[in-house]
Every structure is written in structure tokens, then in C-alpha cells.
């Protein structure tokens, strides 16, 4: 209650509203992202109270996650990497005339996920932070490898196709400057690739440009969105029931993933989607508008973002680039994150925590009334909407590095994304591989450095050994299931021929 006393003052409410509003708008606009928005807003906080500054910057962070879901649902264009998986079911649902229900479920799942993560933040920060500290580099490597295997083998269609897309993503993630040696690698002599393939350009191409290509090539046979009615904006009771348990599962998963530095919401949403598809009674509905494929990743997304404050506030370790900037903002104001913060700056610690729940309520109140307005975007003819979206994407991609090469990159990946989708290969898994590639490589090299080049370190430590064994079990079970299906298919074909 002490924290709410600080978070519910008029000034705190105003700064929280400013933060979540900016965050939502930034999430909707492709190419900007939370990191750029917070970095640009940082100078504005130098002359205000530290609590108000942190409330606004935190609001921008979790506001972008919800804003990124809006374009993912309506236009198949993820505003944030963590919302890429949402496109798989939310956009097909929008095409069926249920965009309002998808947005409603997204808002509700995000609120529940954020609330549950904050309960964990309040109750278990010291305990959970101590668990995160026990993970070594070998453990992180094994955990990421296990998650990549799980996502490729269990989640999105054919295991072979999934694994191939993850592998290509890991290779693309290695393009650029080697952080250890400082040497350029896989750049093909192109100066613009020294910093790697731009993630924003790649993501806009794989999802946005490919969707525009698909729309123009299949426009005649495409289903038109139904007329927007009040009933279509609200989920049915059946949809709410289907979303309840996935929301809770995604919230718990996101709360755990958020504790681990470097994991991020993108990995959490892919794991959440894979779990829901694996335990579903009808996995075939995923990719066609499954409620579970929307609710669980969205709850996990917001829960991961909120829970990522635990290692930063509790032990002074940022879980990612955005958290590092927020940590820098605290240090600028003379606040040192860590175990002593709850004692020396209790008002700021609990005020920020309480403001995050207030911000979640604001996002819910702000965005549910706007659902009808967002949905009306679908009524705009594609020959008008698509060029506008393409122009916005080009501006957004160019604004990141002020480099025309990024626009060419976006177009190339747009064509590749359309080809991959046409043959049943998931672009979302490629994005996952690209994002996790540098983290995986960093922990792999660090583990070998600590162990003097002993590769058995990944099997000798109990946590990493467990994850590697579990990953191998998933591969074996997937290959066994694929072989059994192939044998059964050939047997049925033989019977038909006879």
C-alpha cells in the first residue's frame, strides 16, 4: 500500500499516462521500438523527480508491447519482435471478422499477465533473484538451446521445416562483427552488414512486405472482412473460456522467463505458443485463428516485461538493452539498483512497482474503447491501405540507421518471407533464431573460456546437462513421431493401391 500512495498522486498518474500512451503509439509504428523511444525520452527526465521519471520510462516499455500487438493483429505486421508469434493466429482471426475479439483478448491477457508478474515481483523478488544468480553461462546456453529445439520441433508445423528455419536464423544472426575478435564475418564485402542484418528491416520484410505481396497476388480470392458490429468486437463466452487457462499458463511462464537475463519476451512467447499447440486437443486449428495461440503468448509477453524488472531492481543486473537504459536512468538520478534499493529507496522501489499495475489498468481502459476504431482499418481497401503501410514501413526502417540499404534488405526478406510462407516454412522461427543467435554464441564462448575449452562442461553441470538431455529427448520423440507418421502414410497408400 505504501507504493500506491506514491503511484496514485496526480503527478504520478499523469506521467504514467504519458508513458503508456507514448509506448502504445511507438508499438504501433514499425521500426522505432521501446529502446529508441526510451533513449530519446531520457533527456526529458533529467529535471523531474526520479520516481516520476522511472514511472514514465517504465510505462513506455510495457506500453510498446501492447501497441505492437495491434498491428500484428490487424495488418500481420508485428510492432515488436515479441509480437511476431501473435501474427500466426491473430491475423487469421481478424480476416474472419473477429479482429475486435482478438484485440479484446489481447488486452485482457496482457493485463492478467502483467498483474500476475507484479504479484511475483512484490512477493518473491529476493528469492527469485537468488535463483537467477545460480545460472552459469553453460546453463544459459543449454536453456536457450533447449528452447530453440522445443520451438522448432513442437511448435509450428513440420519439425524439419521448423529446425531448418531456426538454423538459418542462427546463421543470419552471426553476420556482422565478431564481438570477441572484432573481425567482420559473413558480410560478403558489404559495409552495411558490418553491424549485422538489421532486425527491424528483416522483421518488416518477413511479415509486412510478404503480407502485402500475398494480398495483391491473391486479392480476388481473399475473404473480405465482415461488417464491424458491436457483437463482433466482444469475445463470446466460449472464446473467453478457451482463453482463460492459456492466459494463466502464459502468465506463469512469462514471470519465470523474465527473471533470466538475456532471455527476453520473444523467446517466452514462442515457448508459450509451442506449449499450447502441444497440449491442445486439436493442434490443426493453430495458424487459423486459435484463441489459445493469442492469449498465452500475449499474457507471456507482458508478464515477461514486468518480471524483467526483478533482476534489475532486486540484484542490479539488467535483463536486456531496455533494462540497461532504465538502469542508467536510475543511476543518473543517484539511485543504485540492487538488494539495498528496497531499504535505501523504498519509496521509489514500491512506487515504480505499484505504477506498473496502474499502467496496466490505464492500457486496459484506454485501448478497449479504441478497439472499434482500430478494427475499422480493415475496412480500408487493400489497394489504398497497402501502399500506405509500405510507405510507413520504409520510413520506419530508414529512420533506424538512416541507411537506404535497410529498405533493400526489407524488400528482399519480404520476397523470401512470401516464398517461405507459401511452402509452409515459418518466418517467425527465423526471427527467433536471429534474435537468440548472439546470446547463444556469447554464453557458449564464455562457458568454454571459464572451463578452459572443456566441451564436457555443458554435460557436467546439473542444470545445463538436464536441459541438453531434455532437448535430445524432444528431438528423438519428434523424429520417432515423424517416422511413424511416414510409415502409416505409406501403409495406407499401399492398401489403397491394392
Buried (B, 14 or more C-beta within 10 A) or exposed (E): EEBBEBBBBEEBBEBBBBBBBBBBBBBBBBBBBBBBBBBEBBEEBEEBBBBBBBBBBBBBBBBBBBBBBBBBBBBBBBBBBBBBBBBBBBBBBBBBBBBBBBBBBBBBBBBBBBBBBBBBBEEBBEEBBEEBBEBBBBBBBBBBBBBBBBBBBBBBBBBBBBBBBBBBBBBBBBBBBEEEEEEBEBBEEEEBBEBBBBBBBBBBBBBBBBBBBBBEEEEEEEEEBBEBEEEBBBBEEEBBEBBBBBBBBBBBBBBBBBBBBBBBBBBBBBBBBBBBBEEBEEBEBBBEBBBBBBBBBBBBBBBBBBBBBBBBBBBBBBBBBBBBBBBBBBEEBEBEBBBEBBEEBEEBBBBBBBBBBBBBBBBBEBBBEEBBEBBBBBEEEBEEBBEEBBEBBBEBBBBBBEBEBBBBBBBBBBBBBBEBBEEEBBBBBBBBBBBBBBBBBBBBBBBBEEBEEEEEBBBEBEBBBBBBEBBEEBBEEBEEEBEEEEEEEEEEEEEEEE
